[in-house]
Amino acid sequence: MFSFRRRGLGATLALVAGATLAGGLAAPAAMASTAAMAARGADHTITTRAGAGLDLKKSAWPRTYTHAGERVTYTYKVTNTKYFTLYDVHVTDDHVNGPIPCTPSRITVGETATCTATYTITRADMRRGHVTNTARAIGKTPYDHYVSSGPADATVYEKKQEAAIRIVKSAFPHAYSGPGQTITYTYRVTDTGDVPLHSIMLDDNKLGGITCPRTTLAPHQSMTCTATYTTTQRDVRAGHIDNSAIVVGHPRKGRPVIDTDSVRIREHRHPGIQLDKVASPTQYAKPGQLISYTYTVTNTGTAALRITLTDDKLGAITCPQPVLAPGKSMACRGTHVTTQADVDAGQIANSATVTGYPRKGRPVTGTATAVVTAIQRPGIALAKSASPQDYRGVGKKITYTYRVTDTGNVTLHGITLSDNKIHGPIACPMSTLAAGQWMTCHAVHTTTRADVRAGHIRNVAQDAGWPPRGAEVTARAEANVVARPLPVVPVTG
């Protein structure tokens, strides 16, 4: 059996072998070897029975530390493994002041409570290189008997700070096809250690010393250095280029750190081509507008290419160079003048295809499309006139003339004309009008007794037309013809 007395911020735990616990249970003699434990924060003595129903698992995070003042968090899992519900469940730890409360503080058989505490690393811990602490879980039975778990230890270690450096080297393009080509080498240098590095130097066995953007790196910081190399005829004969780079960094203390990396690029005539197309302007509103197209052709491969370029609307496009070297680009140009059909269509979408022919092997192609949008403004107008402009009596013929005009910028289809004094639709010479086009339609009305009684004929006409897209457009017009009074015939006797 063991017991401990809590007094303010200090406590001692005394273990007494061979004593009898409440309820007549004998404490194991092995408990006499248990070390003294701190249990601060209360002023009463608790007698516990070790191993009688509590299991304790303890963990620490982080598992390493680097400096004094760093905090370590301990997590305790307390499980009731035996017969009774336990109350006032808590943990004592020889590196933590006072009892550590658990949640929940009451656990039934099979239930687990969680407790947490923190510890701050000291200078002594830094000198020692590790921290080991021991904890026990304690709980009270319904009979006011205290039971405890066996001891649970956790150790965290000082993380030794080390200097390290790494270099990753790459080349672009990954192949070459002749002398005079530029190879760009990229060197990614990273401080992979725990301490800063200074006086960093980078050297390439083919290019010599490489200038980097900085000479110092913080831990886990990286920088990118670049250098270029121009291929020679000797490289073409060799069939490949091998070169290695070495990087050296100096920590504040200790020996410099070194890393190397190599890359090989091969002579390889691999053709590739890319086409980009841009139109200017990107909108139009009438026929006769000039659209300029710019085609950017890029040789993305490693072999020189003979170039041809065609556009499905413009035909063959002339480029400034017939042959394009690897990695080079050129701009080719073409123009198109818009038509009424383009305006009616609502857009000009055309595709271009570039073909590159290497000295050996199959040709390569690239395509690109540009879309230019039409601004469509449909409109229709109607003008109406009558002849003669007056009438006398019944049976007189009035001829109406209608001028129908497409006032928009698109062609109108399905044009109709109607008049409230004319029965049925009025026949016109055309049912389609181009933008700006007009036509004349005619209709005849014969005066009636109602017209004579009314003293005038007022009628309204309406025309309508459908643009290539969107809703129908309409216009109205009216004419007024007046009746002349019949002459008065004098009566003679």
Sequence and secondary structure as in RCSB ss.txt:
>XXXX:A:sequence
MFSFRRRGLGATLALVAGATLAGGLAAPAAMASTAAMAARGADHTITTRAGAGLDLKKSAWPRTYTHAGERVTYT
YKVTNTKYFTLYDVHVTDDHVNGPIPCTPSRITVGETATCTATYTITRADMRRGHVTNTARAIGKTPYDHYVSSG
PADATVYEKKQEAAIRIVKSAFPHAYSGPGQTITYTYRVTDTGDVPLHSIMLDDNKLGGITCPRTTLAPHQSMTC
TATYTTTQRDVRAGHIDNSAIVVGHPRKGRPVIDTDSVRIREHRHPGIQLDKVASPTQYAKPGQLISYTYTVTNT
GTAALRITLTDDKLGAITCPQPVLAPGKSMACRGTHVTTQADVDAGQIANSATVTGYPRKGRPVTGTATAVVTAI
QRPGIALAKSASPQDYRGVGKKITYTYRVTDTGNVTLHGITLSDNKIHGPIACPMSTLAAGQWMTCHAVHTTTRA
DVRAGHIRNVAQDAGWPPRGAEVTARAEANVVARPLPVVPVTG
>XXXX:A:secstr
 EEEEEETTEEEEEE TT B TTS B  GGGGG       S SSEEEEEETSSEEEEEEEESSEE STT EEEEE
EEEEE SSS BEEEEEEETTEEEEEE BSS B TT EEEEEEEEE  HHHHHHSEEEEEEEEEEE TTS EEE  
 EEEEEEE      EEEEEEEESSEE STT EEEEEEEEEE SSS BEEEEEEETTTEEE  S S B TT EEEE
EEEEE  HHHHHHSEEEEEEEEEEE SSS  EEEEEEEEEEE     EEEEEEEESSEE STT EEEEEEEEEE 
SSS EEEEEEETTTEEE  S SEE TT EEEEEEEEE  HHHHHHSEEEEEEEEEEE SSS  EEEEEEEEEEE 
    EEEEEEEESSEE STT EEEEEEEEEE SSS BEEEEEEETTSSS    S S B TT EEEEEEEEE  HH
HHHHSEEEEEEEEEEE SSSS EEEEEEEEEEE          
